[in-house]
Amino acid sequence: MTQERRTDSGIEIQPLYGPDSVPETDLGKPGEFPFTRGVYPGMYRDRVWTMRQYAGFGSAEETNRRFHYLLQAGQTGLSVAFDLPTQMGLDSDHSRAEGEVGRVGVAIDSLADMEALLDRIPLGDVSTSMTINATAAILLLLYELVAEKQGVAPERISGTTQNDILKEYTARGTFIYPPKPSMRIVTDLFAYCRDRLPRWNTISISGYHMREAGCTAVQEVAFTIADGIAYVEAALAAGLDVDDFAPRLSFFFACHMNFFEEVAKFRAARRLWARVMKERFGATNPKSMMLRFHTQTGGATLTAQQPENNIVRTALEALAAVMGGTQSLHTNSFDEALALPSEKAARIALRTQQVLAFESGIVDSADPLGGSWMVESLTAEIETRAEEYLERIDQMGGAVDAIEAGWMKSEIEDSAYKIAMGIESGERVIVGVNKFALEQEEDVELHELDPELARRQVARTQKIRADRDQSAVDTALKEVEEAARGQDNLLYPMKEALRAYATLGEVSDVLRGVFGEYEPAARI
């Protein structure tokens, strides 16, 4: 009798799959509803996924140099990481920013920083993804202002703001305001882009951070789609038509190590979202029903021990993401469990994608694993289990209520605890950690931050404040406050304040004064 095997979500894996393993379902074709097999007919035969390596550290100038290095190495899209103060709406000279400036991403305090970050980057030709949530509207407006200075028309600007505040309350914690005013900012950004930036993806509804925090593949699908439903409902309540904004919604998933479960996860998520948009919200535009997504390989799966093993892990996860039909991909660098990526590690990560795209043959046919009895069985099981979660969330009043009650966070924490216990017991094998460990680890050359970075960044921000027209800034910030107290779209007055070189922290402080700051419910 063979030993029982289960996926990370607890789905039992059969010793052998056959025709009886798969429920009757019409898979359809790639590019057709319900998009189980992919959102485009030819998939990678027509266009290889966007290779979008995440970069952002230290100063805007240092990150700009890394952008140019990656573009010259063959990267096809930019992806920006911001430091914690920027994510939290704090300027670099704020007391709470001390020790964090430029550490996990680039510091952006004002239009001057964004100009330096994007120096000599042709914004009409390059697509840019920005991993930013509570301050997403501010960073988007700064990006648009730089594009204007380059002479790039708004309709040519393309990219994505993550702008997914709901998952911050459950997994990451970089929220500022309570959920309801935060949702207003999200939908104001939807409306602004509908009217001004038609090629911009207004949100990247993210399961990635929930997965990294410990949730299962099934929970990642369910909680991400539940958040997506909440954003659609908020946009409809704000008076937007579903087919006006839904085609610009995008998603962001993690890809972890259970290869077949991960492939099935992506296929199940596409099918489930298509049905939700068509049946629950009455969308008629096929683009409104397409779940287009970016994938990042699992940061939580990387190990500080024997870090070169992470190259293999990343390659397998990247392969699963491509087999699952991702539209863009970031591959983690092997040294990320130890430090920010070195140039060598970043190049190996990018080359991993390029080897898959140009040497492996996996791009030659759409959905090459479609019809696999195992994959189709897992796809159906993940979809069914995710639907059960969605029903429970609906009974609680929706994702916002489930988040405010602390339920989603509790579910993720419980799953994370089970994973940790599995590793500790050895039931879950991590090569180089709880099995095949070395007595003496080899040294790895790591990227080091400039110790003078924070001082220079603070000096630049203070000089911006000293040199600008303070009267114009004060007037513009007052208009932001008036809009926040009323119903007008916040992004228009915010843009004028930022154009006058108001800082990210100053704009965020105005909104704090109106909306307050969120205090999460304590878990009992």
Secondary structure as GFF3:
##gff-version 3
##sequence-region A 1 524
A	DSSP	beta_strand	5	6	.	.	.	ID=ss1
A	DSSP	beta_strand	12	13	.	.	.	ID=ss2
A	DSSP	three_ten_helix	19	21	.	.	.	ID=ss3
A	DSSP	three_ten_helix	43	45	.	.	.	ID=ss4
A	DSSP	beta_strand	50	51	.	.	.	ID=ss5
A	DSSP	beta_strand	54	55	.	.	.	ID=ss6
A	DSSP	alpha_helix	60	72	.	.	.	ID=ss7
A	DSSP	beta_strand	78	81	.	.	.	ID=ss8
A	DSSP	alpha_helix	84	87	.	.	.	ID=ss9
A	DSSP	three_ten_helix	95	97	.	.	.	ID=ss10
A	DSSP	alpha_helix	111	117	.	.	.	ID=ss11
A	DSSP	beta_strand	128	131	.	.	.	ID=ss12
A	DSSP	alpha_helix	136	150	.	.	.	ID=ss13
A	DSSP	three_ten_helix	154	156	.	.	.	ID=ss14
A	DSSP	beta_strand	159	161	.	.	.	ID=ss15
A	DSSP	alpha_helix	166	167	.	.	.	ID=ss16
A	DSSP	pi_helix	168	172	.	.	.	ID=ss17
A	DSSP	alpha_helix	179	196	.	.	.	ID=ss18
A	DSSP	beta_strand	200	201	.	.	.	ID=ss19
A	DSSP	beta_strand	203	206	.	.	.	ID=ss20
A	DSSP	alpha_helix	208	213	.	.	.	ID=ss21
A	DSSP	alpha_helix	217	237	.	.	.	ID=ss22
A	DSSP	alpha_helix	242	245	.	.	.	ID=ss23
A	DSSP	three_ten_helix	246	248	.	.	.	ID=ss24
A	DSSP	beta_strand	249	255	.	.	.	ID=ss25
A	DSSP	alpha_helix	259	275	.	.	.	ID=ss26
A	DSSP	pi_helix	276	280	.	.	.	ID=ss27
A	DSSP	alpha_helix	286	289	.	.	.	ID=ss28
A	DSSP	beta_strand	293	297	.	.	.	ID=ss29
A	DSSP	three_ten_helix	299	301	.	.	.	ID=ss30
A	DSSP	alpha_helix	309	323	.	.	.	ID=ss31
A	DSSP	beta_strand	328	330	.	.	.	ID=ss32
A	DSSP	alpha_helix	343	359	.	.	.	ID=ss33
A	DSSP	alpha_helix	373	395	.	.	.	ID=ss34
A	DSSP	alpha_helix	399	404	.	.	.	ID=ss35
A	DSSP	alpha_helix	407	425	.	.	.	ID=ss36
A	DSSP	alpha_helix	453	467	.	.	.	ID=ss37
A	DSSP	alpha_helix	470	485	.	.	.	ID=ss38
A	DSSP	alpha_helix	491	499	.	.	.	ID=ss39
A	DSSP	alpha_helix	504	515	.	.	.	ID=ss40
###
